[in-house]
Amino acid sequence: MMLPAAALMICLALPQFSQATTVKNEVAAVDEKDVKYTEITVDQLPQAVSDAIAKDFVGFKTDKALKGDDGSFKVKVSKGEDKSVLFYSANGELVKSEKATDKAKAEKPNPEKP
C-alpha cells in the first residue's frame, strides 16, 4: 500500500521539477565619478545640444552652460520661476534633468521637524 502511494507522489512531483527554472538577478554597479565642470558660453555648446534644448524646452532661456571633463554638458535653463538643470551628452542626448526648485527645497531644513 505504501509503495503505490510513494510512486504516485513521485510521478506527480516530477513535472513540477522539470518546469522549474533558475532566474538570476543581475545588478549592474555603476561607478559615478565626480565630473568637474568648466563654464563656457552658450555659443560654445555643440549644435546637437542647442537643437535638443530648443526642441524639448520651448520658451526656456539658457542661463548658464558648463562643459564636463568627461565631454558632457550641464545647462541651466529657466522660464519664469521654472528653473531646471539639464545634463547632455556631446551628441545632444538628454542624460538627466533636475528641477532646480525641487533641489533647493530638498536642501532646505524643515523647521517643523526637530
C-alpha positions in Angstrom: 0.0 0.0 0.0 2.9 2.4 0.8 4.8 1.7 -2.4 2.0 2.6 -4.8 1.3 5.8 -2.9 5.0 6.8 -2.9 5.2 6.1 -6.7 2.1 8.2 -7.3 3.6 11.1 -5.3 6.9 10.9 -7.2 5.1 10.9 -10.6 3.1 13.9 -9.6 6.1 15.8 -8.4 8.4 15.2 -11.4 6.6 17.6 -13.8 6.9 20.4 -11.3 10.7 19.9 -11.0 11.2 19.8 -14.8 9.4 23.2 -15.2 11.3 25.0 -12.5 13.8 27.5 -13.8 16.6 29.5 -12.2 16.4 33.2 -12.6 19.5 35.2 -11.8 19.1 38.8 -10.8 21.9 40.8 -12.3 22.7 44.1 -10.8 25.0 46.4 -12.6 27.1 48.5 -10.4 27.7 52.0 -11.9 30.6 53.9 -10.7 29.7 57.5 -10.8 32.8 59.6 -11.0 32.9 63.2 -10.0 32.8 65.3 -13.1 34.4 68.7 -12.9 32.6 71.4 -14.9 34.0 74.5 -16.5 31.8 77.4 -17.5 31.5 78.0 -21.3 29.5 80.5 -23.3 26.1 79.3 -24.7 27.6 79.7 -28.2 30.2 77.0 -27.4 27.5 74.4 -26.9 27.5 71.7 -29.6 24.8 72.2 -32.2 23.2 68.9 -31.2 22.8 70.1 -27.6 21.4 73.5 -28.7 18.9 71.9 -31.0 17.8 69.5 -28.3 17.2 72.3 -25.8 15.3 74.3 -28.5 13.1 71.4 -29.3 12.4 70.0 -25.9 12.4 73.2 -23.8 10.5 75.6 -26.0 10.4 79.1 -24.4 13.2 78.4 -21.9 16.2 80.7 -21.7 19.7 79.2 -21.3 21.1 80.9 -18.3 24.4 79.1 -18.0 26.4 76.4 -19.8 29.2 74.2 -18.5 31.3 71.5 -20.1 32.4 68.5 -18.1 35.8 66.9 -18.2 34.2 63.8 -19.5 32.7 65.6 -22.5 29.2 66.0 -21.1 27.4 69.3 -20.8 25.4 70.8 -17.9 23.0 73.5 -18.9 20.9 75.7 -16.6 17.7 76.9 -18.1 14.7 78.9 -16.9 11.3 80.0 -17.9 9.9 82.5 -15.3 10.1 80.7 -11.9 10.6 77.3 -13.5 14.3 76.5 -13.4 16.0 73.3 -14.4 19.4 71.8 -14.7 19.9 69.6 -17.8 22.7 67.1 -18.4 23.5 66.3 -22.0 26.0 64.0 -23.8 28.0 65.6 -26.6 25.7 64.2 -29.2 22.6 66.0 -27.8 21.1 63.2 -25.8 19.4 64.3 -22.5 21.0 62.2 -19.8 19.4 63.7 -16.7 17.1 66.6 -15.8 16.7 68.2 -12.4 14.3 70.8 -11.3 16.3 73.5 -9.5 13.3 74.4 -7.3 12.9 70.8 -6.1 16.6 70.6 -5.3 16.5 73.8 -3.3 13.5 72.5 -1.3 15.3 69.2 -0.5 18.4 71.1 0.7 16.4 73.4 3.0 15.9 72.1 6.5 12.3 71.8 7.6 11.8 74.0 10.7 8.7 72.0 11.8 10.8 68.8 12.3 13.2 68.5 15.2 
